[in-house]
Amino acid sequence: MDHDKFFDGLLDYVYNHPERYKASEVDWVNFNPGQEIILCQEPLTFLGKLDDYSNNQGRCRAEFKKLLKGFKRLRLEEPPGDYWFNTTKFGINLRPGLNNDEPRAIQMGDNGVHGLMAGQTGSGKSAMLNNLIFNLLAEYPPWELDLYLADFKKVEFSRYMNKFETPHVSACAATSEIRYVVSMIQYLVDCMNARESLFARLGYQKLADLRDGEDFKDLPPFVLPRMLLVVDEFQQLFLEASPKEAEQIRQMLTAIVKKGRATGLHILFASQEMSNTLSRSDLANFKIRFALNCNVGVSMDVIGNREATTIRKGTVIYNTSDGNAESNVKFLVPFVKTDVEPGNDYSYFDQFLARQVQAAGMFSYSDGQGSYKKPQKFYQEDLQDPFLREDIQETIPAGPKKQYDDLISQKQELSLEEILERIREHRKQYFLHSEEGVFEVLTLGKYVTFANMNYDIQTLFLEYGRNKNILAVSPKVEDLVYLERLLSYNFQTSPRPDVTGEPYHHQVYSFQPGIKNQFPLEETVGAELCCGNPDDFGQLQLYLERKKMMYQLCQDCQTPYEFAMGNYRANLARQSRSFSASAAEEMERQTAEICKELFGSLSVEEIPWNCQTILEGDYGMVEQQMARNLMVFYEYRQNPYQAFPPTVVWVVGIDSVERVPEWFMTGMKNSLDYHVLFIVMANSEFDQMTQIAKCCDYIFAGGNNSRIYDRLQMNYTHKAADSIVLDLNIRSMDENRSFKKYKCRSFERKTARRIDFDQIIGR
C-alpha cells in the first residue's frame, strides 16, 4: 500500500467519521479569521527571569503572563488544506498503518510515553520510520511538534533537511559522530529540566494543564510544543561511544524516561536489537513496542513473544509490553515512495515535504516579520564550509523551472574569509579595551556538538596570563598543516594592528620536513626568523632572555639613567664569569660614571637625539649598546606595543628535539607578559609532552591515538580515520570542544606514495 492512499484514508477517517475514533485522539486546531496563537519560547531561554519569584507562585504566574505577552504571535486565519488538524496538547498520535482497514492511532502521552522499534535488515524499518514521520507531519502543525532526528546511517533522515527543510524538524543529525548526538540529547534534557522547573513554579503538573491554565484565558492560546527524539540505529549510540560517553548517554536517557511524560518530551528508538544499550528497568518504561520481522531473541525482547519471527515485510506488530501474544496488534505499513516516477519532476517523498514547506509559508507573524519558521539545525559530518571565498563551488545553472523549485533550501556557504570580514569590527573591540585582557580572538570552525543557534561557529579567546600558549598534537600530518594555515590566517586578518599600530611578528622553528613541505608557513606569515635545524634551537633562548630582561627594565625604571644602570647590572648578572668583589665594584663605578655623563640629566624626550649622536659618534661598543637598548625604553614609553610587538613563536616538530631544554618551558610560562605567544606542534608522543602541556592553556589534538588524549588529559572519542574534526581543550576552564576543518583546495589529505606499475610496465 502506497502512503498517498493511506493518507487519503486517514483524512476520510478524521474528517468524515468522527464516531470511529476516540474523543482524545483529535484536539482540533482552531483556524479562524482573526485567530492568533502565542508561540511560547523554551523555558530554558527565560527561566532565569522568574528566579526572584521562585517561592511565590502567584508572582511567578503573573511574570510568566507578562512574558507570554511579549512572545511572537502567529496568525491562524485559514487551514493549509487538509494538513495540520490536530494539537499535541494531550499527546502525539503515532499512526503505524492500517489495522482492520482503519488508520488507528497509538498515543504517546500519559500512558505510553516512549517507544521502541526493532527489525532485522530488510524488514522495512526505514519504511516504517518514514511512514510514522510523514503521518506526524501531516497531522500536526510545526509549532505543535519539535522533531529531533538522529541517523547513524547518515542517509535516511538527511532527506528531511538536505533539499526541503521540513518545518517540523528542529534538528537533524545525519552522522556517526557520537558527540553531536550526545550533545543534542543533553540539550533536550536541559529543556526538559527547565520545563519541569517552570511547571513547579507555576503550580502545574504537566504540559496539558499549563496550556489550559485559567490564569492565561484572557490571552490568545499559547503553544509549548511537544518534543520527539527519533533515533535510527539506536544501538550504535552505545557501540561507537567510549565508556565515559556510554555512561553519560545512559544517565541522560534514564532522566528522560523518568521525567519526559509530564514535560512533553518523548523518545522513539529504532534498531536491529536492543542488547547492550539501556538497562531492563529503563527499557521497561518504553510502553510502546513495535516489532517488524526479526529473530526470536529480538522478538521476545521487544514484544514479549515470538510472533514477529513469522510476519512478512510491510507488517508490524504493536504491543504494550505486557508480553502476551493475544495483545499483539498487527498493522499494514504504507510505503513512502522515494523514486521519481515517469512524468513527475519530484518523487512522492519530496513532493510531500515541499507541500509542508509551502504550508508553513501560509502563516505569518502578527508583527509582520515574515512567515513562520523555527530555528533548524542540520548536521552532516562530511560537509565542510570553504576556507576562502574562492574555494566556494560555482552553482550549476538550473534547468527548466519545476513546480517546487522555489521551496528548495537556499543554504549559502559561508567561507572563513567572509566570517572574519564580517566580525572584524567586533574583534577590534577586544583590543580597544585593555581591561579585556585578550591577546587575540581566533575563529576555528563549526561546532561538532549541538547548539541551539543558527551560526554555531567556534571561537577561541587567547587571554593574557601565565601558561597561556598553544600546543597541538596529532599523528596526522595534515591536521598540523591545517592548523598552521588556520591559525596563521587568523593572525593575518587580525584587526589588532589597527588598534596597537604594530603588526604581528613571527619566528618559525620548523623541524618537520613533512609538515614544512606541505605549507610554506614562514612565507605566509613573513617570518623575521626561520630555523630548520634542531641544533640551532638555542638561539631562541637568547631572544627570550633579552626580551624578558628588557621588559622588566622598562617597567621598573623611570629615567634614562636608571634604565642604563639597570641594563648594565642585568647584563653582568647574565654573564657566568666570576669577579672579585673589588673588581665588580670598580666596574660598576666606572659604568656609573659613563652613564651619569651620557644619560644623567637626560629626559625621556631627549633619548632619540642623544642616542643617535652616540651611535654615529666615536664611542665604544658598550656605550653604543646602551644607546640601542635605551631606544627600546623610549619606544616603550611612547607605545609599549612598538617596543615589544606581539610576536608568535612557532615551534613545529618539537618531538624532533632530542630533549626539550628546561629554559624553553621556563620561557613559555610568562611569555605573554612581553607579548610573546608560543604555538608548539608535535606529530607524535614525546617524553616531555606532559610538561609542555602544563605551559599551554589551549591544547589541540587530532587522530585516533587514545594515549595522546590521555596524556593531554582530554576526552577521547572514536573518530573515522579520515575525520575532518579537531579537538580542543581549554585547561583553565576544563572545557572540551570540537570543531570541523574548513575545506581547502590548496592541500588535501596526503596518501602514501607508490609506483604505478600498470602505467610504467604495461599490462
C-alpha positions in Angstrom: 0.0 0.0 0.0 1.4 3.4 -1.0 1.4 6.2 1.5 -0.7 8.5 -0.7 -3.6 6.1 -0.5 -3.2 5.7 3.2 -3.1 9.4 3.7 -6.4 9.8 1.8 -7.9 7.1 4.1 -6.6 9.0 7.2 -8.3 12.2 6.1 -11.6 10.4 5.4 -11.3 8.7 8.8 -10.7 12.0 10.7 -12.9 14.4 8.8 -15.9 12.2 7.8 -16.2 9.5 10.5 -15.7 11.1 14.0 -17.7 8.3 15.5 -14.9 5.8 14.7 -12.1 7.3 16.7 -11.6 8.0 20.3 -12.5 11.5 21.5 -9.0 12.0 22.9 -7.5 11.2 19.5 -8.1 14.7 18.0 -7.9 18.1 19.6 -8.8 20.3 16.7 -6.6 23.2 15.7 -8.7 26.4 15.6 -8.3 28.1 12.3 -10.5 31.2 12.0 -10.3 34.8 10.7 -8.5 36.9 13.4 -7.3 33.8 15.3 -3.9 34.1 16.8 -1.7 31.8 18.9 1.3 32.7 21.1 4.5 30.7 20.4 6.0 30.1 23.9 9.7 30.0 23.9 11.5 27.1 25.5 11.6 27.8 29.3 15.4 27.2 29.1 15.7 30.7 27.5 13.7 32.7 30.1 13.5 30.7 33.3 16.1 32.9 35.0 13.7 35.8 34.8 11.5 34.1 37.3 14.3 33.4 39.8 13.3 36.3 42.0 9.8 35.0 42.4 10.5 31.2 42.6 8.9 30.9 46.1 5.8 32.9 45.2 3.5 31.0 42.8 1.2 34.0 42.2 4.1 36.3 41.3 5.6 33.6 39.0 2.3 33.2 37.2 2.0 37.0 36.8 5.5 37.3 35.5 5.1 34.3 33.1 1.9 36.0 31.8 4.0 39.2 31.1 6.5 37.1 29.2 3.8 35.4 27.1 2.5 38.8 26.0 6.0 39.6 24.6 6.4 36.3 22.7 5.8 36.1 19.0 2.2 35.6 17.8 1.2 33.6 14.7 -2.0 34.2 12.7 -4.1 31.2 12.0 -6.5 32.7 9.5 -7.2 29.6 7.4 -6.1 25.9 7.4 -3.5 24.7 5.0 -5.8 22.3 3.1 -6.2 19.1 4.9 -3.0 19.3 6.9 -2.3 20.2 10.5 -5.7 19.5 12.1 -4.5 18.3 15.5 -2.7 19.8 18.5 -0.2 18.0 20.8 -1.8 19.3 24.0 -2.7 15.8 25.2 -0.1 13.7 23.3 1.3 12.6 20.0 -0.5 10.2 17.7 1.7 7.5 16.1 -0.1 6.0 13.1 1.8 2.8 12.0 -0.7 2.0 9.2 -4.0 0.1 8.8 -5.5 -2.2 11.4 -8.7 -3.7 10.2 -8.7 -1.1 7.4 -8.6 1.8 9.9 -5.6 4.2 10.5 -5.7 3.7 14.2 -3.6 6.0 16.5 -1.3 4.8 19.2 -0.9 7.8 21.5 2.3 8.9 23.0 1.0 10.6 26.1 0.5 10.0 29.8 0.3 6.2 29.5 2.6 5.3 26.7 5.4 7.9 26.8 8.2 6.4 24.8 8.5 3.8 22.1 10.9 1.1 20.8 11.0 -0.4 17.3 13.1 -3.4 16.2 13.6 -5.2 12.9 16.3 -7.1 11.1 18.0 -5.8 8.0 15.5 -5.7 5.1 12.4 -5.9 7.4 11.2 -2.4 6.4 12.3 -0.5 9.5 13.3 2.6 7.4 9.9 2.5 5.6 8.1 2.2 8.9 10.0 5.3 10.3 9.3 7.3 7.2 5.7 6.4 7.4 5.4 7.4 11.1 7.2 10.7 10.5 5.1 11.5 7.4 1.9 11.0 9.4 3.2 13.3 12.1 4.0 15.9 9.5 0.5 15.7 8.1 -1.4 15.7 11.4 0.4 18.3 13.5 1.4 21.9 12.7 5.2 22.5 13.1 4.6 24.9 16.0 2.9 22.0 17.9 5.8 19.4 17.4 9.6 19.7 17.5 11.2 16.7 15.8 14.8 15.8 16.7 16.2 13.2 14.3 19.4 11.2 14.6 20.5 8.8 11.9 23.8 6.9 12.2 23.5 5.6 8.6 23.7 9.3 7.5 21.2 8.8 4.7 17.7 8.1 5.8 16.9 11.2 7.9 19.1 13.6 6.0 16.3 13.6 3.3 14.2 15.7 5.7 16.6 18.6 5.5 19.0 18.5 2.6 16.6 19.5 -0.1 13.4 20.8 1.5 13.8 22.0 5.1 10.9 20.2 6.7 9.3 22.8 9.1 8.7 20.4 11.9 12.3 19.3 12.2 14.2 21.3 14.9 17.4 19.3 14.4 18.6 16.5 12.2 21.9 14.7 12.9 22.9 12.6 9.9 26.1 11.4 11.4 28.2 8.7 13.1 29.7 11.5 15.3 28.6 10.3 18.7 29.4 13.6 20.4 26.9 15.6 18.3 24.1 13.2 19.1 25.1 13.2 22.8 25.1 17.0 22.9 21.7 17.1 21.2 20.2 14.7 23.8 21.8 16.8 26.5 20.1 19.9 25.1 16.8 18.1 25.3 17.5 17.1 28.9 18.2 20.7 29.7 14.9 21.8 28.0 13.1 19.1 30.0 14.6 20.2 33.3 13.7 23.8 32.6 10.1 22.9 31.8 9.9 20.8 34.9 11.1 23.8 37.0 8.7 26.2 35.2 5.7 23.8 35.9 6.7 23.6 39.6 7.0 27.3 40.0 3.6 27.9 38.3 1.9 25.1 40.1 1.1 22.8 37.2 1.6 19.1 36.9 2.0 18.6 33.2 2.1 20.2 29.8 -1.7 19.9 29.1 -2.5 21.6 32.4 -0.2 24.5 31.7 -1.7 25.1 28.3 -5.2 25.1 29.8 -4.2 27.3 32.7 -7.0 29.6 34.0 -4.6 32.5 34.6 -4.0 32.8 30.9 -7.5 32.5 29.5 -7.7 36.2 28.6 -4.7 35.8 26.2 -4.7 34.1 22.9 -4.0 30.3 23.2 -0.3 29.6 23.7 1.7 26.7 22.4 4.6 25.0 24.1 5.3 22.1 21.7 6.0 18.5 22.5 9.4 17.3 21.6 10.0 13.9 19.9 13.5 12.4 19.6 13.7 9.7 16.9 16.9 7.7 16.7 17.6 5.2 13.9 20.2 2.5 14.7 19.9 3.4 18.3 22.3 0.6 19.3 25.1 2.4 17.5 24.9 5.1 20.2 26.5 2.6 22.6 28.6 0.6 20.2 30.5 3.7 19.0 30.6 5.5 22.3 33.6 5.5 24.7 32.8 4.1 28.1 32.5 7.6 29.5 30.2 8.7 26.7 28.1 5.5 27.1 27.5 6.2 30.8 26.6 9.8 30.0 24.0 8.6 27.4 22.5 6.1 29.9 22.2 8.8 32.6 20.5 11.3 30.2 18.1 8.7 28.7 17.2 7.5 32.2 16.3 11.1 33.2 14.1 11.4 30.1 12.4 8.1 30.8 11.6 9.3 34.3 10.5 12.9 33.6 9.6 13.1 30.0 5.9 12.3 30.5 4.9 15.5 32.3 7.2 17.8 30.3 6.2 16.6 26.9 9.5 15.0 25.8 9.2 11.6 24.1 11.6 9.1 22.6 11.2 6.7 19.7 14.2 4.4 19.3 14.7 2.0 16.3 17.4 -0.6 16.0 18.1 -4.2 14.9 18.3 -5.2 18.5 18.4 -3.6 22.0 21.1 -5.6 23.7 24.0 -3.7 25.4 22.0 -0.4 25.5 19.8 0.6 28.4 19.0 -1.4 31.5 16.0 -3.7 31.5 14.3 -1.4 34.1 14.7 1.6 31.8 13.6 -0.3 28.7 10.5 -1.4 30.7 9.3 2.2 30.7 9.1 2.1 26.9 5.5 1.0 26.8 5.0 1.5 23.0 6.6 -1.5 21.3 6.9 -2.2 17.5 8.4 -5.3 16.0 9.0 -6.0 12.4 10.3 -9.3 11.1 13.2 -10.3 13.4 14.8 -13.3 15.2 13.3 -15.0 18.3 15.5 -13.2 20.8 14.7 -9.7 19.5 11.0 -10.5 19.2 11.0 -11.7 22.8 12.9 -8.6 24.0 10.7 -6.1 22.2 7.1 -7.5 22.3 7.5 -10.4 24.8 6.6 -13.2 22.4 7.8 -14.9 19.2 5.1 -13.6 16.8 7.5 -11.2 15.0 9.5 -14.1 13.6 6.8 -15.1 11.2 5.4 -11.8 9.8 6.2 -10.6 6.3 7.8 -7.4 5.2 5.4 -4.5 5.3 3.7 -5.7 8.5 4.5 -4.5 12.0 3.3 -5.8 15.4 2.4 -3.4 18.2 2.3 -4.4 21.8 2.1 -2.5 25.1 4.9 -4.6 26.5 2.7 -7.0 28.5 4.2 -9.8 26.5 1.1 -11.7 25.7 0.6 -12.7 22.1 -3.1 -12.0 22.5 -2.2 -8.3 23.0 -0.4 -8.1 19.6 -1.9 -5.7 17.2 -0.9 -6.0 13.5 -0.7 -3.1 11.2 -0.1 -3.0 7.4 2.6 -0.4 6.9 2.2 2.0 4.0 5.2 2.6 1.8 6.6 6.1 1.1 7.8 6.2 -2.5 11.2 7.8 -2.9 11.8 7.2 -6.6 10.8 9.8 -9.3 8.2 8.3 -11.5 7.9 9.0 -15.2 6.1 12.3 -15.9 6.9 13.8 -12.5 9.6 16.3 -11.5 9.9 15.1 -7.9 9.4 11.9 -6.0 6.4 11.5 -3.7 8.7 11.9 -0.8 10.0 15.3 -2.0 6.6 16.5 -3.1 5.2 15.7 0.4 8.0 17.7 2.1 7.7 20.5 -0.4 4.0 20.9 0.4 4.9 21.0 4.1 7.3 23.9 3.4 4.6 25.5 1.3 2.0 25.2 4.0 4.3 26.8 6.6 4.7 29.8 4.3 1.0 30.5 4.6 1.3 31.5 8.2 2.7 34.9 9.1 3.6 36.6 12.4 1.3 39.2 13.8 4.1 41.8 13.9 4.6 41.4 10.2 8.0 39.9 10.5 7.7 37.3 7.8 6.3 33.8 7.6 6.6 31.1 10.2 9.9 29.4 10.5 11.5 27.7 13.6 15.3 27.6 14.2 16.6 24.4 12.5 19.9 22.6 12.6 21.2 20.1 10.1 24.5 18.4 10.9 26.3 16.2 8.4 29.8 15.3 9.5 31.3 15.1 6.0 30.1 18.6 4.8 32.7 21.4 5.1 32.4 25.1 4.6 35.1 26.6 2.4 38.2 28.3 3.7 38.5 31.1 1.2 35.8 32.7 -0.8 37.4 31.4 -4.0 37.0 27.9 -2.7 33.2 28.1 -2.9 31.9 25.8 -5.6 30.2 27.6 -8.5 26.4 27.0 -8.7 25.4 24.7 -11.6 22.9 26.6 -13.8 19.4 25.4 -13.2 17.4 23.7 -16.0 13.7 24.3 -16.7 11.9 25.6 -13.7 9.9 22.9 -11.8 6.9 23.2 -9.5 8.6 23.2 -6.2 12.0 24.8 -7.1 11.2 27.9 -5.1 10.8 25.9 -1.9 14.2 24.2 -2.1 16.6 25.0 0.7 18.7 28.1 -0.1 21.5 27.5 2.4 24.6 29.6 1.5 28.1 28.5 2.0 30.0 31.0 4.2 33.7 30.9 4.0 36.1 31.5 6.8 37.3 34.6 4.9 33.8 36.0 4.8 33.2 35.3 8.5 36.4 37.1 9.6 35.5 40.1 7.4 32.0 40.3 9.0 33.2 40.1 12.6 36.3 42.3 12.1 34.9 45.3 13.9 33.6 43.1 16.7 37.0 41.6 17.1 38.5 45.0 17.3 36.5 45.9 20.4 38.5 43.4 22.4 41.8 45.2 21.6 40.4 48.7 22.2 39.7 47.9 25.8 42.8 46.9 27.6 40.8 45.5 30.6 39.5 42.7 28.3 43.0 41.1 28.7 42.8 39.5 25.2 45.8 38.7 23.1 43.8 37.5 20.1 40.4 36.2 19.1 40.5 33.2 16.8 37.7 31.7 14.7 38.1 27.9 14.4 35.2 26.3 12.7 31.8 24.8 13.2 31.0 23.0 16.4 30.8 19.2 16.5 28.3 19.5 19.3 24.7 20.7 19.1 24.0 24.3 19.8 20.6 25.9 19.5 21.8 28.8 17.3 21.9 29.5 13.6 25.7 30.1 13.4 27.4 27.7 15.7 30.9 28.8 14.8 33.6 28.2 17.4 35.9 31.0 18.6 38.8 30.9 20.9 39.9 33.9 23.0 43.6 33.8 23.7 44.0 35.6 27.0 46.9 37.1 28.7 48.3 35.3 31.8 50.6 32.6 32.9 50.9 29.5 30.7 48.6 30.8 28.0 50.2 29.2 25.0 49.0 26.7 22.3 50.0 23.1 22.0 48.8 20.9 19.0 49.5 17.2 18.8 48.3 14.8 16.1 49.7 11.7 14.4 48.1 13.0 11.2 50.4 15.4 9.5 47.5 17.0 7.6 46.0 18.1 11.0 49.1 20.1 11.9 49.4 21.5 8.4 45.8 22.6 8.6 46.2 24.2 12.0 49.2 26.1 10.7 47.1 27.6 7.9 44.0 28.2 10.2 45.9 30.0 12.9 48.2 31.9 10.6 45.2 33.2 8.6 43.6 34.4 11.8 46.7 36.4 12.7 46.9 37.7 9.1 43.4 39.1 9.2 43.5 40.3 12.8 42.3 43.9 13.4 44.8 44.2 16.2 47.4 46.2 14.2 44.7 48.8 13.6 44.5 49.4 17.3 48.1 48.9 18.5 49.8 50.3 15.4 52.1 47.3 15.3 51.6 44.1 13.1 52.3 40.6 14.3 55.9 39.5 14.2 56.6 35.8 13.6 59.5 33.5 14.3 59.4 29.9 12.9 61.3 27.0 14.2 60.2 24.1 11.9 61.9 20.8 12.4 59.5 18.5 10.5 60.2 18.5 6.7 56.9 16.5 6.1 54.9 19.4 7.5 57.1 22.2 6.1 56.9 20.9 2.5 53.1 21.0 2.6 52.6 24.6 3.7 55.1 27.5 3.5 54.4 28.9 7.0 57.4 31.2 7.1 56.5 32.7 3.7 52.8 33.1 4.6 53.4 34.9 7.9 56.5 36.8 6.7 58.7 35.4 9.4 61.6 37.6 10.6 63.4 34.4 11.6 63.2 30.9 10.2 65.2 28.0 11.7 65.0 24.4 10.4 67.8 22.7 12.5 67.1 21.4 16.0 70.7 22.1 16.9 70.1 25.8 16.4 67.2 25.9 18.8 69.4 27.5 21.4 69.2 30.9 19.7 65.6 31.2 20.9 67.0 31.1 24.5 69.0 34.3 23.9 66.0 36.0 22.4 63.7 35.1 25.3 66.2 36.1 28.0 66.8 39.5 26.4 63.0 40.1 25.9 62.3 39.3 29.5 65.2 41.4 30.8 64.3 44.4 28.7 60.6 44.3 29.5 61.3 44.1 33.3 63.7 47.1 33.0 61.1 49.1 31.0 58.5 48.5 33.7 60.8 49.2 36.7 62.8 52.2 35.6 61.7 55.8 35.4 64.6 57.7 34.0 67.2 57.0 31.2 69.9 56.9 33.8 68.1 54.3 35.9 67.5 52.2 32.8 71.1 52.4 31.7 72.4 51.2 35.1 69.8 48.5 35.4 70.7 47.3 31.9 74.3 47.1 32.9 73.6 45.2 36.1 71.3 42.7 34.3 73.9 42.0 31.6 76.5 41.5 34.3 74.3 39.0 36.1 73.7 37.1 32.9 77.4 36.6 32.4 78.7 33.4 34.0 82.0 35.0 34.8 83.1 35.3 38.5 84.6 38.6 39.5 86.1 39.5 42.8 84.1 41.9 44.9 86.6 44.7 44.4 86.7 44.2 40.6 82.9 44.2 40.4 82.7 47.3 42.5 85.3 49.1 40.3 83.4 48.0 37.1 80.1 49.4 38.4 81.8 52.6 39.5 83.2 53.2 36.0 80.0 52.3 34.4 78.1 54.6 36.7 80.4 57.5 35.7 79.8 56.8 32.0 76.0 56.5 32.4 75.9 59.7 34.5 77.9 61.6 31.9 75.8 60.4 29.0 72.4 60.0 30.5 72.4 61.6 34.0 70.4 64.7 33.1 68.7 63.2 30.0 64.9 63.3 29.8 62.9 60.6 28.1 62.0 63.1 25.3 65.7 63.7 24.5 66.6 60.0 24.2 66.3 59.7 20.3 68.6 62.6 19.6 71.1 61.7 22.3 71.3 58.0 21.3 71.6 58.9 17.6 74.6 61.0 18.5 76.2 58.2 20.4 75.6 55.6 17.6 77.1 57.9 15.0 80.0 59.2 17.1 83.3 57.9 18.3 82.0 55.8 21.2 82.8 52.3 22.3 80.7 49.1 21.9 79.4 49.4 25.5 78.1 52.9 25.1 76.6 52.1 21.7 74.8 49.0 23.0 73.4 51.1 25.9 72.1 53.6 23.4 70.4 50.9 21.4 68.7 49.5 24.5 67.7 52.9 25.6 65.8 53.4 22.4 63.7 50.4 23.4 63.0 52.2 26.7 61.9 55.3 24.8 59.7 53.3 22.4 58.1 51.6 25.4 57.2 54.9 26.9 55.7 56.0 23.6 53.9 52.8 22.7 54.5 49.5 24.6 53.5 47.5 21.5 56.1 49.2 19.4 58.9 48.3 21.9 57.5 44.8 22.5 55.4 44.0 19.4 53.0 41.0 19.6 55.2 38.0 18.5 54.2 34.5 17.6 56.9 31.9 18.0 56.1 28.7 16.0 57.9 25.6 17.1 56.8 22.9 14.7 58.1 19.4 15.3 59.0 19.8 19.0 59.1 16.0 19.1 62.2 16.1 16.8 64.2 17.8 19.5 66.1 15.1 21.4 65.4 16.6 24.8 63.4 19.8 25.2 65.6 22.1 27.3 64.3 23.4 30.7 64.8 27.1 29.6 62.2 26.6 26.9 59.5 25.6 29.3 60.5 28.3 31.7 60.4 30.9 29.0 56.9 29.8 28.0 55.4 30.2 31.4 55.3 34.1 31.4 56.0 34.8 27.8 52.7 36.7 27.3 53.9 39.3 29.8 56.0 40.7 27.0 53.6 39.8 24.2 55.2 36.5 23.0 52.8 33.6 22.2 54.1 30.1 21.6 52.5 27.7 19.2 54.1 24.3 19.7 53.2 21.4 17.4 54.1 17.7 17.5 53.4 14.8 15.2 53.7 12.1 17.9 54.1 11.5 21.6 57.3 12.6 23.1 58.9 12.4 26.5 58.2 15.9 27.8 54.7 16.3 26.3 53.0 16.4 29.7 55.4 19.1 31.0 54.9 21.2 27.9 51.1 20.8 28.1 51.3 22.4 31.6 52.7 25.5 29.9 49.8 25.6 27.4 46.2 26.5 28.3 44.9 25.8 24.7 45.6 22.2 23.5 44.5 20.9 20.1 44.5 17.2 19.3 43.5 15.0 16.4 43.7 11.4 15.2 42.7 8.2 16.9 45.6 7.6 19.3 43.9 7.5 22.7 47.2 7.6 24.5 47.8 11.1 23.3 44.4 12.2 24.6 45.0 10.5 27.9 48.4 12.2 28.4 46.9 15.6 27.4 44.0 14.9 29.8 41.5 15.3 27.0 38.2 13.5 26.4 38.7 10.8 23.8 36.0 9.8 21.3 36.2 7.4 18.4 36.6 9.1 15.0 36.8 7.8 11.5 40.3 7.5 10.0 39.5 10.3 7.6 37.8 12.5 10.2 37.7 16.3 9.5 37.3 17.0 13.2 39.9 18.5 15.6 39.5 18.7 19.3 40.4 21.5 21.7 40.8 21.6 25.4 41.0 24.8 27.5 42.8 23.6 30.6 42.0 26.6 32.8 38.3 26.0 32.3 38.4 22.2 32.0 36.4 22.7 28.8 36.5 20.3 25.9 35.4 21.4 22.4 35.5 20.0 18.9 35.3 21.7 15.5 35.3 20.9 11.8 38.1 21.8 9.4 37.2 24.2 6.6 37.7 22.8 3.2 40.9 24.0 1.5 41.6 23.4 -2.2 45.3 24.2 -1.8 46.0 21.0 0.1 44.1 17.8 0.7 44.7 14.7 2.7 48.0 13.1 1.7 48.4 9.4 0.9 51.5 7.2 0.8 53.4 7.4 -2.5 53.5 4.3 -4.7 54.8 3.3 -8.1 52.1 2.8 -10.8 53.4 -0.4 -12.3 50.4 -0.7 -14.6 51.3 2.7 -16.2 55.1 2.1 -16.4 55.4 -1.6 -17.3 52.0 -2.0 -19.0 49.6 -4.9 -18.9 
